[in-house]
Amino acid sequence: MLFGATGIVLLALVAIVLEDAFRQIEVIDTSGPLAQATSAIGDAADAMAGFGTSIGEAERSATSAATTSRNASATATRLADSMSLSFFGAQPFLPLAQSFRQQATDLDAMAKDLDGLGAALHQNESDISRLRADLADLHSRLGSSGVPLPLGMLRLLIGLVLLWLAVPAIASLAFGTWLLRANARGA
């Protein structure tokens, strides 16, 4: 009889704990904060895709500008060489040639800076692409991690399991009571 009473008390405690757990699950179910977080992560993944595209375009622009700067530097160097001509020992275009040489040096330095910028933008584009993939994966996992059964159905199933477990406890209690009464009549 003590076995049956203990079983019924334990099942009642489990039912109380499970009811509290169900209330907490309802709070984070798909209509609450989890859905909002999932949506925000999806939006962030979409934004990263657009940002990655912009970074890629900036990288191509920086690379193109570096090439243009290098070409302009070569042209300025050729102009400086052309203006360094000597006419009867005089170099009338020498100050202009020196300006073109300085401009060629500046353009070459700018091309190197733009190459560095292009390389940094390429790395950023790769990082953003990985971040976007991670966010998309997280969004997918959060979107599919909702409660697999409706909570009402889950409550019903657990209630039936608890009822099934209560049967031996109730049977033990009834059998123990019957034995006590049978012993009391026989004594």
C-alpha positions in Angstrom: 0.0 0.0 0.0 2.9 2.4 0.8 4.3 1.6 -2.7 1.1 2.7 -4.3 0.7 5.9 -2.3 4.4 6.9 -3.0 3.8 6.3 -6.7 0.7 8.5 -6.8 2.5 11.3 -4.9 5.5 11.1 -7.2 3.3 11.2 -10.3 1.5 14.2 -8.9 4.8 16.0 -8.4 5.9 15.1 -12.0 2.6 16.5 -13.3 3.1 19.8 -11.4 6.7 20.1 -12.7 5.6 19.3 -16.3 2.8 21.9 -16.2 5.4 24.6 -15.2 7.6 23.4 -18.0 4.7 23.7 -20.5 4.1 27.3 -19.4 7.7 28.1 -20.0 7.7 26.4 -23.4 4.6 28.5 -24.4 6.5 31.6 -23.6 9.3 30.7 -26.0 7.1 29.0 -28.6 7.1 30.1 -32.2 4.9 33.1 -31.6 7.1 34.7 -29.0 10.7 36.0 -28.6 12.2 33.0 -30.4 10.2 33.9 -33.6 11.3 37.5 -33.2 15.0 36.5 -32.8 14.7 34.1 -35.8 13.2 36.9 -37.9 16.0 39.4 -36.8 18.7 36.9 -37.7 17.1 36.3 -41.1 17.0 40.1 -41.7 20.7 40.4 -40.6 21.6 37.6 -43.1 19.9 39.4 -45.9 21.5 42.7 -45.0 24.9 40.9 -44.9 24.3 39.7 -48.5 23.7 43.2 -49.7 26.6 44.6 -47.7 28.9 41.8 -49.2 27.8 42.9 -52.7 28.6 46.5 -51.9 32.0 45.5 -50.5 32.7 43.5 -53.6 31.9 46.4 -55.9 34.1 48.7 -53.8 36.9 46.1 -54.1 36.5 46.1 -57.9 36.5 49.9 -57.9 39.6 50.1 -55.8 41.4 47.6 -58.1 40.3 49.5 -61.2 41.4 52.8 -59.7 44.8 51.3 -58.8 45.2 50.2 -62.4 44.2 53.6 -63.7 46.6 55.3 -61.2 49.5 53.1 -62.3 48.7 53.8 -66.0 48.6 57.6 -65.3 51.9 57.3 -63.4 53.5 55.6 -66.4 52.1 58.3 -68.7 53.4 61.1 -66.4 56.8 59.4 -66.4 56.9 59.3 -70.2 55.8 63.0 -70.3 58.6 63.9 -67.9 61.1 62.0 -70.0 59.8 63.8 -73.1 60.1 67.2 -71.4 63.7 66.6 -70.3 64.9 67.4 -73.8 67.8 69.7 -74.3 67.7 72.4 -76.9 71.3 73.7 -77.5 72.1 73.0 -73.9 69.0 74.5 -72.4 66.2 72.5 -70.9 63.2 74.9 -70.9 60.7 72.3 -69.9 62.8 70.9 -67.0 60.6 72.4 -64.2 57.5 70.9 -65.9 59.3 67.6 -66.2 60.1 67.6 -62.5 56.4 68.2 -61.7 55.4 65.3 -63.9 58.0 63.1 -62.2 56.6 64.1 -58.8 53.1 63.4 -60.1 54.2 60.0 -61.4 55.6 59.1 -57.9 52.5 60.3 -56.2 50.3 58.3 -58.6 52.4 55.2 -58.1 52.1 55.5 -54.3 48.3 56.0 -54.6 48.2 52.8 -56.8 50.0 50.9 -54.1 47.6 52.2 -51.4 44.6 51.3 -53.6 46.0 47.8 -54.1 46.2 47.5 -50.3 42.6 48.8 -50.0 41.5 46.3 -52.6 43.1 43.4 -50.8 41.5 44.5 -47.5 38.1 44.8 -49.1 38.5 41.3 -50.6 39.2 39.9 -47.2 36.2 41.8 -45.7 34.1 40.5 -48.5 35.2 36.9 -47.6 34.5 37.5 -43.9 31.1 39.0 -44.6 30.3 36.0 -46.9 31.2 33.6 -44.1 29.2 35.7 -41.5 26.2 35.7 -43.9 26.4 31.9 -44.3 26.6 31.5 -40.5 23.6 33.8 -40.0 21.6 32.0 -42.7 22.4 28.6 -41.1 21.4 29.9 -37.6 18.2 31.3 -39.1 17.4 28.0 -40.7 18.1 26.0 -37.5 16.1 28.4 -35.3 13.2 28.3 -37.8 13.1 24.5 -37.8 13.7 24.1 -34.0 10.1 25.0 -33.0 8.1 22.6 -30.9 7.5 19.5 -33.2 4.1 18.8 -31.8 1.4 21.3 -30.8 1.6 21.9 -27.1 -2.0 20.6 -26.6 -1.1 17.3 -28.3 2.1 17.1 -26.3 0.2 17.7 -23.0 -2.3 15.0 -24.0 0.4 12.5 -24.7 2.3 13.2 -21.5 -1.0 13.0 -19.6 -1.7 9.6 -21.0 1.8 8.4 -20.1 1.3 9.7 -16.5 -2.1 7.9 -16.4 -0.4 4.7 -17.7 2.2 5.0 -14.9 -0.5 5.7 -12.4 -2.3 2.4 -13.1 0.3 0.2 -11.2 0.4 2.7 -8.3 -3.4 2.7 -8.0 -3.5 -1.1 -8.4 -0.9 -1.4 -5.6 -2.9 0.9 -3.4 -6.1 -1.0 -4.0 -4.4 -4.4 -3.5 -2.8 -3.1 -0.2 -6.1 -1.8 1.1 -7.8 -5.1 0.2 -5.0 -7.1 2.0 -5.3 -4.9 5.1 -9.1 -5.4 5.2 -8.7 -9.1 4.6 -6.2 -9.3 7.5 -8.5 -7.3 9.7 -11.5 -9.6 9.1 -9.4 -12.7 9.7 -7.9 -11.5 12.9 
